[in-house]
Each structure stands twice: as structure tokens, then as C-alpha cells.
Amino acid sequence: VAAVSCCVPPANIGVGTDGDAIIWDSRVISGNALFRIPNAGGAEANPKWGAPTSGILAGTPVVSQTEVRVVMWEGSLGTYSGTMAVTRYNYANGNFIGRSALATIDYGELNTPVIPAAAFNASGTLVYFAFQNNAGARTTSQVAACASDSTTGRAALGGSAWVSPTLDAVIVAAVPFSNGALIAAISG
């Protein structure tokens, strides 16, 4: 067991098939924020590579075959919306492979954005996330599932693999279980 010397929450750490850690460091303002840390060498080990990211990590990084996939929330000031996007990197060297915009989510003027918590399926080919609807007198939620390697991009939720019916609760997480056959919508 090795201790990690930085202040990285456990949700920001994924594990490759060889045991190396993929870590997103939320303290990085510019430059490399995603790192591959070797499984040997402990807390003092130098990263095998570092790569820049855009946005805020919205789910645990996953290694899918020879790729690292991370789902990010990319918001911009003044637009009152944000985009859920998956960025893919080469696992061996950290080189950028591609980016897929999955969905743009509006959160309303002067409202604080609720960054959807996302989760990949076991193979990293699908990503699930819950989002809130604030249009009515009460807040409701839905869960979306999108292909994580879309090459066409998705500008609206209509392009998703599927969107759940409206749920009369604030869903804080969508978690796949039963080998990906079921999705638990966790309210909070």
C-alpha cells in the first residue's frame, strides 16, 4: 500500500489494468492536471506522463483497452450552461486522442451550476449522468446514457443513447451495477 502525497480525493483516481493510477489533480489551474502514476515506487514515484484537461472532472477516470477516458464538466461564464464531454488519451504516453461533447445542460440565469456526477460502464464505452430540471415549481431529475466515444458530438440531450423518464427527486448520482444491466439513481 502506497500513500499519495498530494491532496487528491479518491473519486479522482482511476486504476489501469497494470495497476498504475490515473489521477486528476483539481489544484492545477493550467498545464497538466491528469497524471499516470506507476504502481511501483510509492508516493515519491514520478509520473509516467501528464496531460492537460479542460473543465472539472465529473467522474472517476477509466482505462478502456489502450485509452484513458475522463468525463469533464466544461462550463463557461455567462452562458448559464455547461457541457458534459469525454476526453480520450493514449494510456501509454498520455497523448490526446479525441474529445466527444455528450450533452449541454442549462442551469438557469444566476443559478449555481450543479455539476452532474458521472460514471462509466465497466468497459468505458458508456457514460451515465444525472441532471436536474428546474423548469417547474419543484426540481426534478433525469438520467442520461451516452456513448463515450461519439465522433459526432452531442449538442443536446436528444442525441443521447437514452434519457430516463423525469424522476420526482434530485438525483445526485447514476451508478451502474449488476454488470451494467441496471442503473441506480441515487437521490439526495
N, C-alpha and C positions, 0 to 999 in steps of 0.2 A: 504494500500500500504506500503510495507516494502522496505527499501533501502538495497542493498547488499554492505557490507563494503569493499569487495575486488574489484580488477580491472578486472572483467570478462566481456568480450564483450557479447552482447545479443545473438549472434549466438551460444554461448557455453552453453546456458541454455535451458533445456527441462522441460516440466511440466508433472507430473504424474496425473492420474485420480483423486487422492485425493487432488491435489493442491500443493504437495511437489515439490520442484525444484530439477532437476538433473543438476549439474554444473560440467563442466570440467575446471580446472584451469591450464592455459597454463604456469604459472610461476613455476610449480612443475618440478624439474629436476628428482628426484627419489622418490619413495614412492607413496602414494595415490594422485591421480590427479582428480578422479571422486568422487563426493560427492552427497548425498541426504540430502537436507536442508528442515526441516519441514516448513509447510505453516504457522504455528503459532510461534511466538517468535521473529519475525523481524530479523534484521541484526545481532543481537547478539546470535541467536539460534545456538546451537551446532549441527553439522551434525549427522544424524541418523546412517550413515556409510560412510566410504571412501574406495575406491578400486584403485589399481594400474592400469595404462593403458600403452600401448606401442604405440609410434608414435605420430602423430599430428592429432587432431580432424579435420575431413573433413566435418562434417555436424552436425546439431542440434541433440542431443540425443533424443530418443523417448522411451516411455513406451508402450510396447506391451503386453497386458494381465498382467502377473506377472513378466515380464522381462524388463530390461533396455537394449536398443541396442544403441551402438555407432559405427559410421563408422570412421575408422582411416586410415591415410596415414602412412605406415611403410616403410621408406627408409633406406638404409644402404650405408655408404660411400664407394666409389669406384666401385659400381655396376652400376651406371647410370640408375637405375630403382627404382621403389617403388611399394608397394603392397597396394591395397585398401582392407581393411579387416573389418568385422563386429565382434565386441566382445559383448557377451551377459552376463548380470549379473542378479542375483536374485534381484527383486525390494525391497523385504522385508529386506534383510540383506546385500546386496552388494556382495555376493559370486559369484565367476567366474562360469559361466555355460559352455561357449564354444566360439570358435573363428572360423570364416569362411573367408578364403582368397578368395576374389572375382576376382581380376584381378591384373596382374603385368603389369605395364606401363613403357616402356622405354622412357627416356627423352634425351638421347644422351650424348656422352662424353663431358665433360666440360660445359654442359648446366646447367642452374639453373632449378631444378625441379619445375614444375607447379603443385601444389597440387590440385587435382580436387575437386571442391565444390560438395558435395553430399547431397541428400535429400531422406528421406524415404517416402513411401506412408503412408496414414493415419494409417494403422494397423501395420506398421513397418515390413511387410513381404517382401517388395521390396525396393531396394535402387537404385537410379538413379545418374549417374555422367557423366560429360563431360570430355573428354581427347583430347589432341592435338596431331596431326600427323605432324612431322617436316621433313618428308622424301623428299618432293618436294621443288620447288623454293619458294612456299608460304606455310604458316601454315594453315592447315585445322583442323577440329574437328569432333568428333563423340560423340554420347551419348550412354551409356550402361545402361541396367537394369539387375539387378541380384537379385536372391532370397537371403534375408539377413540371412537365417538360413541354408544355404547349409552345409551339413555334409561332402561332398566330397572335398570341397575346389576348387578353380579355379586358375590354374596357368597361364592361358592365356585368352584373351577376347573371344576366341572361345567357352568357357564354359558358357558364359553369357546367360541370358534368351533371350535377343536380343541386337543387336547393330544397331544403326541408319545408314543410308547411310552417306557418307562423306559430311560434310557441309563446304562450302567455306567461313568460318569465324572462328574466335577464340571464341568458346563458353565458357563463364565463369561460367555458372550455368545451371542446368537442374532442372526445378521446376514443380512438378506435380500439376495439377489443374483440374477443372471440375470433382471433386470427384475421381481423379486418372485416368480418362479416357484419358486425354491429358497431354503431357509433353511440357512445354515451354522451348525452347533452347535459352537462353539469350546470345547475343554476346556483346563483349565489346572492 
